[in-house]
Amino acid sequence: MFWIIVAAVLAFMLAPILWIIPNPRQRRQVALRERARELGITVQIGVLPQNRRQRVRREAEQNGLSYGMPLPKSRAAEHWRYWLDGAEDDLPLPSAAVAAHIDSLRDQLPSDAMLLEAGGRMLRIYWREANNAGLGEVDKLAEILGKLSAEKEK
C-alpha cells in the first residue's frame, strides 16, 4: 500500500511538468518559425484579416499567422491585398504586373495560404501552417516573398 501512495504522489508531482513539454505538433511549429526568422521573415500570430463578405456576415474571427518581409523604401507607400481564393475586398488590388507575378507563383504557395498583403512597409502572406507544412514550405515562402518584394510596382 505504501508504494501505491508513493507512486500516486510522484505522479501528481510530475504531471504539471509533463504538461509543459511540447508535443510533436508544437515542436514542428517552433522549427518552422525559427527557420523563417533565420531567412529574415517576421512571424506574427494574430487574427486573420477578413474580406468584405466575411465582415458583412459578421463571421467569427480566426487566428492565424502572417509571415512578412520588409518592402524596399521605393515601395513603402504600397497598400494592397490579393486574396488567393478570389475574394474581393475594399482595399485596392495590386498592379497588373504584380498580380500576374503572384499568379505565376501561385502553385508554389502553401495550400492553406489565403492572402498576400502589402502595407505598412511590409509584404505579408497569411496562412494557417497546415499539419503537412515543412521547412521546405518556409524556404519557398521566403523565396516568393523575396521575389515579390523585389518586383517593381508599375
Backbone torsions as a table, in degrees:
resi	resn	phi	psi	omega
1	MET	NA	-38.8	179.6
2	PHE	-57.4	-43.8	-177.0
3	TRP	-69.4	-30.3	176.6
4	ILE	-67.3	-42.1	179.1
5	ILE	-66.0	-42.1	178.3
6	VAL	-62.3	-43.6	179.0
7	ALA	-63.3	-40.4	179.4
8	ALA	-65.9	-42.6	178.9
9	VAL	-63.8	-43.5	177.8
10	LEU	-63.3	-39.0	178.5
11	ALA	-63.1	-42.1	178.7
12	PHE	-67.4	-31.6	178.5
13	MET	-74.3	-35.6	-176.9
14	LEU	-85.4	-20.1	-176.7
15	ALA	-56.6	-48.3	178.9
16	PRO	-61.7	-32.8	179.1
17	ILE	-66.9	-39.5	179.3
18	LEU	-67.6	-28.1	177.3
19	TRP	-68.7	-27.9	-177.8
20	ILE	-75.7	-29.5	-177.5
21	ILE	-65.2	126.0	-178.6
22	PRO	-68.1	144.5	177.1
23	ASN	-82.0	171.9	-177.5
24	PRO	-58.1	-36.5	179.0
25	ARG	-64.2	-43.7	179.3
26	GLN	-66.3	-37.4	176.7
27	ARG	-64.2	-38.7	178.4
28	ARG	-64.7	-42.5	178.8
29	GLN	-63.7	-40.7	178.2
30	VAL	-62.7	-42.2	179.4
31	ALA	-63.3	-41.6	178.4
32	LEU	-61.7	-46.5	-176.0
33	ARG	-71.4	-34.8	175.6
34	GLU	-66.6	-40.6	177.6
35	ARG	-62.4	-40.7	178.5
36	ALA	-61.5	-43.6	179.2
37	ARG	-64.4	-36.4	176.6
38	GLU	-62.4	-32.6	-178.3
39	LEU	-88.1	4.4	177.3
40	GLY	86.4	19.9	179.9
41	ILE	-100.4	135.4	174.8
42	THR	-88.5	132.9	179.9
43	VAL	-111.7	124.7	178.3
44	GLN	-127.0	134.3	176.1
45	ILE	-99.4	132.5	179.9
46	GLY	-176.1	-163.9	-179.4
47	VAL	-81.6	132.3	178.3
48	LEU	-71.3	142.0	178.2
49	PRO	-64.8	152.8	177.9
50	GLN	-111.6	143.3	175.1
51	ASN	-79.8	176.1	-174.8
52	ARG	-59.4	-42.0	-179.3
53	ARG	-61.7	-42.7	179.5
54	GLN	-66.3	-36.3	178.4
55	ARG	-68.7	-40.6	-180.0
56	VAL	-65.0	-40.5	179.6
57	ARG	-79.5	-4.9	-179.1
58	ARG	53.0	48.4	177.6
59	GLU	-71.2	153.5	-178.9
60	ALA	-65.1	141.0	178.1
61	GLU	-74.5	147.8	179.7
62	GLN	-119.8	147.5	176.6
63	ASN	-86.4	147.7	179.1
64	GLY	-164.5	-164.0	-176.1
65	LEU	-125.2	150.7	168.6
66	SER	-124.3	129.6	174.3
67	TYR	-104.9	122.5	-174.1
68	GLY	-129.5	154.0	176.4
69	MET	-133.3	140.2	-179.0
70	PRO	-66.9	142.7	174.5
71	LEU	-84.6	151.7	175.2
72	PRO	-63.4	157.3	-177.8
73	LYS	-58.0	-31.7	-179.2
74	SER	-66.8	-19.4	-179.0
75	ARG	-115.5	17.9	-174.5
76	ALA	-65.1	-25.2	-176.7
77	ALA	-85.1	-3.5	-179.0
78	GLU	-63.9	143.1	177.8
79	HIS	-150.5	102.5	179.3
80	TRP	-153.6	162.3	174.4
81	ARG	-131.3	141.0	177.5
82	TYR	-129.2	103.7	179.6
83	TRP	-77.7	125.7	-176.9
84	LEU	-75.4	-16.7	177.2
85	ASP	-94.2	5.5	176.5
86	GLY	86.8	5.5	179.7
87	ALA	-67.4	150.1	178.8
88	GLU	-97.3	156.3	-178.4
89	ASP	-142.7	168.5	179.1
90	ASP	-77.5	-24.9	-177.9
91	LEU	-72.6	156.4	178.7
92	PRO	-65.7	150.6	176.2
93	LEU	-84.1	160.9	176.7
94	PRO	-69.4	166.6	178.2
95	SER	-61.7	164.3	-178.4
96	ALA	-61.0	-37.4	-179.5
97	ALA	-66.5	-43.2	179.6
98	VAL	-68.6	-40.8	178.2
99	ALA	-62.2	-40.1	178.2
100	ALA	-66.2	-38.8	178.4
101	HIS	-65.1	-41.6	177.3
102	ILE	-62.3	-43.5	179.4
103	ASP	-61.9	-36.0	179.9
104	SER	-71.1	-24.9	-179.7
105	LEU	-98.0	-0.8	-172.0
106	ARG	-58.7	-38.1	-177.8
107	ASP	-71.2	-14.4	178.0
108	GLN	-89.3	-13.6	-179.7
109	LEU	-74.2	153.3	175.9
110	PRO	-60.5	150.8	-176.2
111	SER	-65.9	-25.1	-179.4
112	ASP	-100.1	14.3	173.7
113	ALA	-72.6	136.8	-175.1
114	MET	-120.5	-24.5	-172.6
115	LEU	-153.5	137.0	168.0
116	LEU	-109.5	134.4	-175.4
117	GLU	-140.1	136.4	171.9
118	ALA	-115.5	131.1	179.9
119	GLY	167.9	148.3	-179.1
120	GLY	65.5	34.3	-179.7
121	ARG	63.5	17.8	179.9
122	MET	-128.6	149.3	170.2
123	LEU	-109.7	118.4	-174.5
124	ARG	-120.7	149.0	169.9
125	ILE	-123.3	130.7	179.6
126	TYR	-101.2	129.3	177.5
127	TRP	-153.0	171.1	-171.7
128	ARG	-105.1	1.8	-178.2
129	GLU	52.0	66.2	-179.2
130	ALA	-58.8	162.2	-175.9
131	ASN	-61.6	-23.7	-178.3
132	ASN	-88.7	0.6	-178.9
133	ALA	-71.7	136.1	178.2
134	GLY	-126.9	-174.7	-179.4
135	LEU	-63.4	-27.1	176.8
136	GLY	-62.8	-35.3	177.5
137	GLU	-63.2	-40.9	180.0
138	VAL	-67.8	-39.1	176.8
139	ASP	-62.2	-42.0	177.5
140	LYS	-63.9	-42.3	178.6
141	LEU	-61.1	-42.2	179.3
142	ALA	-62.7	-41.2	179.0
143	GLU	-65.3	-44.5	-178.9
144	ILE	-66.1	-46.0	178.2
145	LEU	-62.0	-37.3	176.8
146	GLY	-63.5	-42.7	179.3
147	LYS	-65.7	-43.4	-177.6
148	LEU	-70.7	-32.9	178.2
149	SER	-73.9	-25.7	177.8
150	ALA	-81.5	-19.7	-179.6
151	GLU	-62.9	132.0	178.9
152	LYS	-79.7	134.7	174.3
153	GLU	-75.3	129.4	-178.4
154	LYS	-118.2	NA	NA
